[in-house]
Protein backbone atom coordinates (compact mmCIF):
# COMPACT_ATOMS: atom_id res chain seq x y z
CA UNK A 1 0.00 0.00 0.00
CA UNK A 2 1.62 3.25 -1.12
CA UNK A 3 2.03 6.07 1.38
CA UNK A 4 -0.23 9.11 0.92
CA UNK A 5 1.48 12.48 1.31
CA UNK A 6 -0.61 14.53 3.73
CA UNK A 7 0.11 18.20 4.26
CA UNK A 8 1.03 18.78 7.90
CA UNK A 9 -0.76 21.23 10.22
CA UNK A 10 2.56 23.09 10.54
CA UNK A 11 2.64 23.69 6.78
CA UNK A 12 -0.96 24.91 6.77
CA UNK A 13 -0.11 27.22 9.68
CA UNK A 14 2.79 28.57 7.62
CA UNK A 15 0.40 29.30 4.76
CA UNK A 16 -1.93 31.07 7.20
CA UNK A 17 0.90 33.51 7.96
CA UNK A 18 1.00 34.46 4.26
CA UNK A 19 -2.81 34.80 4.23
CA UNK A 20 -2.62 37.17 7.20
CA UNK A 21 0.18 39.23 5.62
CA UNK A 22 -1.74 39.66 2.36
CA UNK A 23 -4.90 40.51 4.31
CA UNK A 24 -2.97 43.19 6.20
CA UNK A 25 -1.65 44.67 2.98
CA UNK A 26 -5.12 44.65 1.44
CA UNK A 27 -6.49 46.40 4.55
CA UNK A 28 -3.79 49.07 4.22
CA UNK A 29 -4.70 49.49 0.54
CA UNK A 30 -8.35 50.02 1.51
CA UNK A 31 -7.39 52.56 4.19
CA UNK A 32 -5.26 54.43 1.65
CA UNK A 33 -7.65 54.38 -1.33
CA UNK A 34 -11.10 53.73 0.10
CA UNK A 35 -11.43 50.85 -2.35
CA UNK A 36 -11.30 47.12 -1.66
CA UNK A 37 -9.15 44.95 -3.90
CA UNK A 38 -11.24 42.54 -5.98
CA UNK A 39 -10.49 39.04 -7.33
CA UNK A 40 -12.01 37.41 -10.40
CA UNK A 41 -11.75 33.62 -10.70
CA UNK A 42 -13.14 31.35 -13.39
CA UNK A 43 -13.10 27.54 -13.39
CA UNK A 44 -13.16 25.29 -16.45
CA UNK A 45 -13.94 21.59 -16.53
CA UNK A 46 -15.18 19.03 -14.04
CA UNK A 47 -16.78 19.26 -10.61
CA UNK A 48 -13.42 18.44 -9.00
CA UNK A 49 -12.07 21.63 -10.58
CA UNK A 50 -15.08 23.53 -9.26
CA UNK A 51 -14.32 22.22 -5.78
CA UNK A 52 -10.67 23.30 -6.10
CA UNK A 53 -11.89 26.71 -7.26
CA UNK A 54 -14.02 27.04 -4.14
CA UNK A 55 -10.93 26.49 -2.01
CA UNK A 56 -9.01 29.12 -4.00
CA UNK A 57 -11.93 31.51 -3.45
CA UNK A 58 -11.93 30.64 0.25
CA UNK A 59 -8.26 31.57 0.58
CA UNK A 60 -8.79 34.80 -1.40
CA UNK A 61 -11.64 35.78 0.91
CA UNK A 62 -9.40 35.26 3.96
CA UNK A 63 -6.77 37.42 2.25
CA UNK A 64 -9.27 40.28 2.17
CA UNK A 65 -10.23 40.21 -1.50
CA UNK A 66 -13.78 40.94 -2.57
CA UNK A 67 -15.37 39.26 -5.56
CA UNK A 68 -15.14 40.93 -8.97
CA UNK A 69 -18.00 40.40 -11.40
CA UNK A 70 -15.79 40.98 -14.45
CA UNK A 71 -12.11 40.95 -15.39
CA UNK A 72 -12.25 44.70 -16.07
CA UNK A 73 -12.80 45.57 -12.39
CA UNK A 74 -10.41 42.97 -10.93
CA UNK A 75 -7.06 43.46 -9.21
CA UNK A 76 -6.36 39.72 -9.34
CA UNK A 77 -7.51 37.32 -12.09
CA UNK A 78 -7.17 33.53 -11.97
CA UNK A 79 -8.23 30.90 -14.50
CA UNK A 80 -8.53 27.41 -13.00
CA UNK A 81 -8.04 25.14 -16.00
CA UNK A 82 -9.02 21.74 -17.40
CA UNK A 83 -6.87 19.41 -19.51
CA UNK A 84 -9.45 16.81 -20.54
CA UNK A 85 -10.43 18.32 -23.88
CA UNK A 86 -8.60 20.46 -26.42
CA UNK A 87 -11.45 22.97 -26.61
CA UNK A 88 -11.07 23.88 -22.94
CA UNK A 89 -7.36 24.56 -23.45
CA UNK A 90 -8.04 26.72 -26.50
CA UNK A 91 -10.51 28.84 -24.52
CA UNK A 92 -7.92 29.40 -21.79
CA UNK A 93 -5.29 30.51 -24.32
CA UNK A 94 -7.82 32.84 -25.94
CA UNK A 95 -8.93 34.36 -22.65
CA UNK A 96 -5.35 34.69 -21.39
CA UNK A 97 -4.43 36.50 -24.60
CA UNK A 98 -7.32 38.91 -24.12
CA UNK A 99 -5.94 39.93 -20.71
CA UNK A 100 -2.82 41.53 -22.17
CA UNK A 101 -4.51 44.91 -22.68
CA UNK A 102 -5.66 44.92 -19.05
CA UNK A 103 -2.10 44.30 -17.88
CA UNK A 104 -0.82 47.11 -20.11
CA UNK A 105 -3.42 49.43 -18.59
CA UNK A 106 -2.79 48.38 -14.97
CA UNK A 107 0.73 47.23 -14.13
CA UNK A 108 -0.40 46.28 -10.59
CA UNK A 109 -2.89 43.71 -11.92
CA UNK A 110 -1.88 40.14 -11.03
CA UNK A 111 -2.73 37.38 -13.53
CA UNK A 112 -2.67 33.68 -12.61
CA UNK A 113 -3.41 30.33 -14.27
CA UNK A 114 -3.84 27.16 -12.23
CA UNK A 115 -5.15 23.62 -12.54
CA UNK A 116 -4.79 20.52 -14.67
CA UNK A 117 -3.89 22.18 -17.96
CA UNK A 118 -0.74 23.85 -16.64
CA UNK A 119 0.48 20.63 -14.99
CA UNK A 120 1.50 19.54 -18.51
CA UNK A 121 5.06 20.63 -19.31
CA UNK A 122 4.27 21.52 -22.92
CA UNK A 123 1.52 23.88 -21.78
CA UNK A 124 3.66 25.46 -19.06
CA UNK A 125 6.44 26.06 -21.59
CA UNK A 126 4.00 27.69 -24.01
CA UNK A 127 2.62 29.96 -21.30
CA UNK A 128 6.13 30.98 -20.24
CA UNK A 129 7.25 31.85 -23.78
CA UNK A 130 4.05 33.25 -25.28
CA UNK A 131 2.36 34.92 -22.29
CA UNK A 132 5.12 36.82 -20.42
CA UNK A 133 2.54 38.99 -18.63
CA UNK A 134 1.10 36.01 -16.71
CA UNK A 135 2.46 36.40 -13.18
CA UNK A 136 1.62 33.09 -11.50
CA UNK A 137 1.29 29.56 -12.90
CA UNK A 138 0.37 26.99 -10.28
CA UNK A 139 -0.01 23.22 -10.77
CA UNK A 140 -2.53 20.85 -9.18
CA UNK A 141 -0.22 19.64 -6.38
CA UNK A 142 0.44 23.02 -4.74
CA UNK A 143 -3.08 24.35 -4.23
CA UNK A 144 -2.43 24.56 -0.48
CA UNK A 145 0.58 26.81 -1.17
CA UNK A 146 -1.40 29.39 -3.11
CA UNK A 147 -1.04 32.07 -0.36
CA UNK A 148 2.76 31.73 -0.36
CA UNK A 149 2.99 31.84 -4.15
CA UNK A 150 0.75 34.90 -4.43
CA UNK A 151 2.76 36.64 -1.69
CA UNK A 152 5.95 36.01 -3.66
CA UNK A 153 4.44 37.58 -6.77
CA UNK A 154 3.34 40.63 -4.78
CA UNK A 155 6.69 41.13 -3.05
CA UNK A 156 9.24 39.98 -5.64
CA UNK A 157 7.45 41.51 -8.64
CA UNK A 158 8.58 38.51 -10.68
CA UNK A 159 6.85 35.62 -12.39
CA UNK A 160 6.31 32.54 -10.24
CA UNK A 161 5.93 29.10 -11.84
CA UNK A 162 5.31 26.27 -9.38
CA UNK A 163 4.67 22.94 -11.13
CA UNK A 164 6.27 20.10 -9.15
CA UNK A 165 5.94 16.54 -10.39
CA UNK A 166 4.13 14.52 -7.76
CA UNK A 167 1.85 11.58 -7.20
CA UNK A 168 -0.38 14.02 -5.35
CA UNK A 169 -1.07 15.25 -1.84
CA UNK A 170 -4.01 15.55 0.57
CA UNK A 171 -4.48 18.91 2.27
CA UNK A 172 -7.19 19.18 4.93
CA UNK A 173 -8.53 22.34 6.49
CA UNK A 174 -8.37 24.71 3.52
CA UNK A 175 -11.04 27.42 3.68
CA UNK A 176 -13.95 26.98 1.28
CA UNK A 177 -16.13 29.68 -0.27
CA UNK A 178 -18.88 27.67 -1.92
CA UNK A 179 -20.26 28.87 -5.23
CA UNK A 180 -23.82 27.68 -4.51
CA UNK A 181 -26.15 27.89 -1.53
CA UNK A 182 -28.15 24.73 -2.32
CA UNK A 183 -25.66 22.23 -3.81
CA UNK A 184 -22.30 21.43 -2.20
CA UNK A 185 -19.33 19.58 -3.70
CA UNK A 186 -17.52 17.23 -1.31
CA UNK A 187 -14.28 15.63 -2.58
CA UNK A 188 -13.64 12.25 -0.97
CA UNK A 189 -10.52 11.39 -2.98
CA UNK A 190 -8.38 12.68 -5.80
CA UNK A 191 -6.22 11.26 -8.56
CA UNK A 192 -6.65 8.11 -10.62
CA UNK A 193 -4.89 4.76 -11.04
CA UNK A 194 -6.79 3.54 -14.11
CA UNK A 195 -4.72 5.09 -16.94
CA UNK A 196 -7.34 4.88 -19.67
CA UNK A 197 -5.40 5.28 -22.89
CA UNK A 198 -7.15 8.53 -23.90
CA UNK A 199 -7.06 10.25 -20.50
CA UNK A 200 -4.60 12.79 -19.17
CA UNK A 201 -6.05 12.90 -15.63
CA UNK A 202 -3.61 10.49 -13.88
CA UNK A 203 -0.72 12.48 -15.36
CA UNK A 204 -1.97 15.86 -14.09
CA UNK A 205 -3.93 14.90 -10.97
CA UNK A 206 -1.63 12.19 -9.66
CA UNK A 207 -2.39 8.76 -8.25
CA UNK A 208 -5.44 7.78 -6.21
CA UNK A 209 -5.43 9.11 -2.66
CA UNK A 210 -8.39 9.00 -0.31
CA UNK A 211 -9.28 11.43 2.43
CA UNK A 212 -9.74 9.98 5.91
CA UNK A 213 -13.38 9.05 6.60
CA UNK A 214 -13.49 11.20 9.74
CA UNK A 215 -12.43 14.29 7.78
CA UNK A 216 -15.08 13.60 5.13
CA UNK A 217 -17.85 13.08 7.69
CA UNK A 218 -16.91 16.28 9.52
CA UNK A 219 -17.11 18.28 6.29
CA UNK A 220 -20.39 16.59 5.36
CA UNK A 221 -21.83 17.47 8.78
CA UNK A 222 -20.75 21.09 8.35
CA UNK A 223 -22.40 21.19 4.92
CA UNK A 224 -25.69 19.85 6.28
CA UNK A 225 -25.56 22.23 9.27
CA UNK A 226 -25.10 25.13 6.86
CA UNK A 227 -28.41 24.25 5.21
CA UNK A 228 -27.30 22.67 1.94
CA UNK A 229 -29.87 20.32 0.44
CA UNK A 230 -27.70 18.28 -1.91
CA UNK A 231 -24.18 16.94 -1.45
CA UNK A 232 -22.23 15.53 -4.40
CA UNK A 233 -19.33 13.27 -3.44
CA UNK A 234 -16.42 13.70 -5.83
CA UNK A 235 -13.59 11.51 -7.05
CA UNK A 236 -12.09 10.49 -10.38
CA UNK A 237 -13.28 7.00 -9.39
CA UNK A 238 -15.32 7.09 -6.19
CA UNK A 239 -15.61 3.29 -6.24
CA UNK A 240 -11.89 3.09 -5.42
CA UNK A 241 -12.34 5.08 -2.22
CA UNK A 242 -10.44 3.62 0.71
CA UNK A 243 -8.24 1.21 -1.24
CA UNK A 244 -5.11 3.07 -0.14
CA UNK A 245 -6.26 3.65 3.45
CA UNK A 246 -5.60 0.85 5.90
CA UNK A 247 -8.75 0.00 7.86
CA UNK A 248 -10.89 2.52 5.96
CA UNK A 249 -14.42 1.64 4.86
CA UNK A 250 -15.11 1.09 1.20
CA UNK A 251 -17.24 3.51 -0.75
CA UNK A 252 -20.57 1.73 -0.07
CA UNK A 253 -20.05 2.05 3.70
CA UNK A 254 -18.91 5.67 3.39
CA UNK A 255 -22.07 6.42 1.40
CA UNK A 256 -24.19 4.79 4.12
CA UNK A 257 -22.46 6.88 6.81
CA UNK A 258 -23.03 10.18 5.03
CA UNK A 259 -26.64 9.31 4.24
CA UNK A 260 -27.05 8.43 7.93
CA UNK A 261 -26.40 12.00 9.07
CA UNK A 262 -29.39 13.85 10.54
CA UNK A 263 -31.11 16.34 8.24
CA UNK A 264 -33.23 16.70 5.11
CA UNK A 265 -30.81 16.40 2.20
CA UNK A 266 -29.81 14.01 -0.53
CA UNK A 267 -26.50 12.64 -1.72
CA UNK A 268 -25.16 12.16 -5.25
CA UNK A 269 -21.72 10.99 -6.33
CA UNK A 270 -19.50 10.92 -9.37
CA UNK A 271 -17.74 9.40 -11.11
CA UNK A 272 -18.09 5.62 -10.92
CA UNK A 273 -15.84 3.36 -12.98
CA UNK A 274 -17.84 0.34 -14.25
CA UNK A 275 -15.10 -2.16 -13.41
CA UNK A 276 -15.37 -1.23 -9.71
CA UNK A 277 -19.13 -0.65 -9.44
CA UNK A 278 -20.33 -3.54 -7.27
CA UNK A 279 -23.64 -5.03 -6.14
CA UNK A 280 -22.68 -3.83 -2.65
CA UNK A 281 -22.69 -0.23 -3.92
CA UNK A 282 -26.07 -0.71 -5.59
CA UNK A 283 -27.40 -2.23 -2.37
CA UNK A 284 -26.13 0.72 -0.32
CA UNK A 285 -27.90 3.11 -2.70
CA UNK A 286 -31.14 1.14 -2.57
CA UNK A 287 -31.09 1.00 1.25
CA UNK A 288 -30.40 4.72 1.74
CA UNK A 289 -33.44 6.97 1.22
CA UNK A 290 -31.15 10.01 1.02
CA UNK A 291 -29.10 8.52 -1.83
CA UNK A 292 -30.24 9.99 -5.15
CA UNK A 293 -31.75 7.50 -7.57
CA UNK A 294 -29.10 8.35 -10.11
CA UNK A 295 -26.01 6.46 -11.25
CA UNK A 296 -23.49 8.01 -13.61
CA UNK A 297 -21.61 5.05 -15.07
CA UNK A 298 -19.42 6.02 -18.04
CA UNK A 299 -19.34 3.30 -20.69
CA UNK A 300 -17.36 5.26 -23.34
CA UNK A 301 -18.01 2.72 -26.14
CA UNK A 302 -20.11 -0.32 -26.97
CA UNK A 303 -17.42 -2.26 -28.84
CA UNK A 304 -15.14 -4.63 -26.91
CA UNK A 305 -12.34 -3.90 -29.36
CA UNK A 306 -12.52 -0.18 -28.63
CA UNK A 307 -12.97 -0.72 -24.88
CA UNK A 308 -9.77 -2.78 -24.88
CA UNK A 309 -7.92 -0.10 -26.85
CA UNK A 310 -9.18 2.43 -24.30
CA UNK A 311 -7.84 0.23 -21.45
CA UNK A 312 -11.25 0.29 -19.74
CA UNK A 313 -10.91 -3.25 -18.26
CA UNK A 314 -14.49 -4.41 -18.88
CA UNK A 315 -16.57 -5.66 -21.83
CA UNK A 316 -19.87 -4.39 -23.14
CA UNK A 317 -21.53 -7.54 -21.78
CA UNK A 318 -20.06 -6.95 -18.31
CA UNK A 319 -21.29 -3.36 -18.42
CA UNK A 320 -24.82 -4.46 -19.33
CA UNK A 321 -24.75 -6.95 -16.44
CA UNK A 322 -24.03 -4.04 -14.06
CA UNK A 323 -27.03 -2.20 -15.51
CA UNK A 324 -29.18 -5.29 -14.94
CA UNK A 325 -27.99 -5.56 -11.32
CA UNK A 326 -28.71 -1.94 -10.44
CA UNK A 327 -32.14 -1.96 -12.10
CA UNK A 328 -33.11 -5.12 -10.26
CA UNK A 329 -32.57 -3.29 -6.96
CA UNK A 330 -33.85 0.12 -8.11
CA UNK A 331 -36.21 -0.06 -11.10
CA UNK A 332 -36.63 3.72 -10.99
CA UNK A 333 -32.89 4.45 -11.19
CA UNK A 334 -31.85 7.20 -13.63
CA UNK A 335 -28.79 6.14 -15.63
CA UNK A 336 -26.38 8.53 -17.29
CA UNK A 337 -23.09 7.90 -19.08
CA UNK A 338 -20.21 9.29 -21.14
CA UNK A 339 -19.48 8.21 -24.71
CA UNK A 340 -16.50 9.01 -26.90
CA UNK A 341 -17.15 8.93 -30.64
CA UNK A 342 -14.37 8.36 -33.16
CA UNK A 343 -11.68 6.83 -30.94
CA UNK A 344 -8.54 5.87 -32.93
CA UNK A 345 -9.18 2.65 -34.84
CA UNK A 346 -12.96 2.80 -34.42
CA UNK A 347 -14.88 1.47 -37.41
CA UNK A 348 -18.47 1.87 -38.54
CA UNK A 349 -19.16 -1.57 -37.08
CA UNK A 350 -17.70 -0.53 -33.72
CA UNK A 351 -19.86 2.59 -33.72
CA UNK A 352 -22.98 0.56 -34.53
CA UNK A 353 -22.28 -1.51 -31.41
CA UNK A 354 -22.22 1.69 -29.38
CA UNK A 355 -25.59 2.70 -30.83
CA UNK A 356 -26.97 -0.75 -29.98
CA UNK A 357 -25.78 -0.49 -26.38
CA UNK A 358 -27.38 2.95 -26.03
CA UNK A 359 -30.67 1.55 -27.33
CA UNK A 360 -30.44 -1.43 -24.97
CA UNK A 361 -29.77 0.62 -21.84
CA UNK A 362 -31.98 3.60 -22.63
CA UNK A 363 -29.92 6.22 -20.77
CA UNK A 364 -31.75 9.11 -19.16
CA UNK A 365 -28.98 11.43 -20.32
CA UNK A 366 -25.64 11.17 -22.12
CA UNK A 367 -22.49 13.27 -22.20
CA UNK A 368 -21.22 12.76 -25.74
CA UNK A 369 -17.84 13.81 -27.16
CA UNK A 370 -15.87 13.42 -30.37
CA UNK A 371 -12.45 12.01 -29.46
CA UNK A 372 -9.93 14.72 -28.57
CA UNK A 373 -6.24 13.82 -28.77
CA UNK A 374 -4.35 14.49 -25.53
CA UNK A 375 -0.59 14.94 -25.66
CA UNK A 376 1.24 12.41 -23.48
CA UNK A 377 -1.42 9.68 -23.56
CA UNK A 378 -1.06 6.27 -25.29
CA UNK A 379 -3.99 7.06 -27.61
CA UNK A 380 -2.04 10.00 -29.02
CA UNK A 381 0.26 7.50 -30.77
CA UNK A 382 -2.52 5.31 -32.19
CA UNK A 383 -3.41 5.35 -35.88
CA UNK A 384 -6.53 7.43 -36.44
CA UNK A 385 -7.55 7.08 -40.11
CA UNK A 386 -11.25 8.03 -39.80
CA UNK A 387 -11.90 11.50 -41.30
CA UNK A 388 -13.31 14.19 -39.03
CA UNK A 389 -16.40 14.44 -41.25
CA UNK A 390 -17.19 10.77 -40.62
CA UNK A 391 -16.79 11.19 -36.87
CA UNK A 392 -19.13 14.18 -36.99
CA UNK A 393 -21.70 12.10 -38.86
CA UNK A 394 -21.50 9.36 -36.22
CA UNK A 395 -21.80 11.95 -33.48
CA UNK A 396 -24.94 13.43 -35.04
CA UNK A 397 -26.53 9.98 -35.22
CA UNK A 398 -25.77 9.34 -31.55
CA UNK A 399 -27.19 12.72 -30.50
CA UNK A 400 -30.36 12.12 -32.52
CA UNK A 401 -30.84 8.68 -30.94
CA UNK A 402 -30.33 10.00 -27.42
CA UNK A 403 -32.75 12.87 -28.05
CA UNK A 404 -35.42 10.34 -29.02
CA UNK A 405 -34.77 8.23 -25.92
CA UNK A 406 -34.78 11.23 -23.60
CA UNK A 407 -38.00 12.67 -25.03
CA UNK A 408 -39.71 9.27 -24.70
CA UNK A 409 -38.58 9.02 -21.06
CA UNK A 410 -39.88 12.51 -20.35
CA UNK A 411 -43.28 11.70 -21.83
CA UNK A 412 -43.43 8.42 -19.91
CA UNK A 413 -42.92 10.38 -16.66
CA UNK A 414 -46.08 12.44 -17.13
CA UNK A 415 -48.63 11.59 -14.43
CA UNK A 416 -46.05 10.71 -11.78
CA UNK A 417 -45.55 12.71 -8.59
CA UNK A 418 -41.89 13.35 -7.78
CA UNK A 419 -39.91 15.07 -5.03
CA UNK A 420 -38.11 18.02 -6.59
CA UNK A 421 -35.29 20.11 -5.16
CA UNK A 422 -36.15 23.63 -6.32
CA UNK A 423 -32.90 25.32 -7.36
CA UNK A 424 -33.42 27.63 -10.34
CA UNK A 425 -35.63 29.72 -12.61
CA UNK A 426 -36.45 29.17 -16.27
CA UNK A 427 -35.47 32.42 -18.04
CA UNK A 428 -38.10 31.92 -20.76
CA UNK A 429 -41.14 31.33 -18.55
CA UNK A 430 -40.02 32.70 -15.19
CA UNK A 431 -41.12 29.47 -13.53
CA UNK A 432 -39.15 27.92 -10.70
CA UNK A 433 -37.24 24.80 -11.75
CA UNK A 434 -35.62 21.86 -10.04
CA UNK A 435 -34.47 18.27 -10.32
CA UNK A 436 -35.98 15.08 -9.00
CA UNK A 437 -33.95 12.34 -7.32
CA UNK A 438 -32.84 11.22 -10.78
CA UNK A 439 -32.04 13.69 -13.55
CA UNK A 440 -35.45 15.00 -14.58
CA UNK A 441 -35.41 18.78 -14.96
CA UNK A 442 -38.84 20.05 -13.89
CA UNK A 443 -40.55 23.42 -14.42
CA UNK A 444 -43.15 24.14 -11.76
CA UNK A 445 -46.29 26.16 -12.47
CA UNK A 446 -47.31 28.88 -9.98
CA UNK A 447 -44.63 28.03 -7.41
CA UNK A 448 -43.83 30.75 -4.85
CA UNK A 449 -40.27 32.11 -4.57
CA UNK A 450 -40.19 30.87 -0.98
CA UNK A 451 -39.72 27.34 -2.35
CA UNK A 452 -36.24 28.15 -3.67
CA UNK A 453 -33.78 25.80 -2.01
CA UNK A 454 -36.53 23.54 -0.67
CA UNK A 455 -37.96 20.15 -1.59
CA UNK A 456 -41.45 20.09 -3.12
CA UNK A 457 -43.86 17.39 -4.28
CA UNK A 458 -44.68 18.00 -7.94
CA UNK A 459 -47.14 16.19 -10.20
CA UNK A 460 -45.79 16.00 -13.75
CA UNK A 461 -48.34 17.20 -16.31
CA UNK A 462 -46.58 17.56 -19.67
CA UNK A 463 -43.20 16.97 -21.30
CA UNK A 464 -40.87 17.98 -24.11
CA UNK A 465 -37.38 16.90 -25.12
CA UNK A 466 -35.57 18.98 -22.52
CA UNK A 467 -38.14 19.68 -19.81
CA UNK A 468 -40.96 18.14 -17.83
CA UNK A 469 -43.63 20.52 -16.51
CA UNK A 470 -45.62 20.02 -13.34
CA UNK A 471 -47.81 21.48 -10.62
CA UNK A 472 -47.36 21.54 -6.87
CA UNK A 473 -49.17 18.82 -4.95
ABEGO torsion letter per residue (X at the ends): XBBBBBBBAAAAAAAAAAAAAAAAAAAAAAAAAGBBBBBBBBBBEBAAAAAAAAAAAAAAAAAGBBBBABAAABABBBBBBBAABAAAAAAAAAAAAAAAAAAAABAABBBBBBEAAAABAAAAAAAAAABAABABBBBAAAAAAAAAAAAAAAAAGBBBBBBBBBAEBBBBGBBBBBABAABBBBBABBEBAAGBAABAAAAAAEBBBBBBAAAAAAAAAAAAAAGBABBBBBBABAAABGAABBGBBBAAAAAAAAAABBEBBBBBBOBBBAAABBAAAAAAAAABAABBBBBBBBAGBABAAAAAAAGAGBBAAAAAAAAAAAAAABAABBBBBBBBBGBBGBBAAAAAAAAAAAAAAGBABBBBBBBBBBBGBAAAABBBABBAAAAAAAAAAAAAAAAAAAAAAAAAABGBBBBBBBABBBAAAGBBBBBBABABBBBBBGBBAAABGBBBBBBBABBBAABBBBBBX
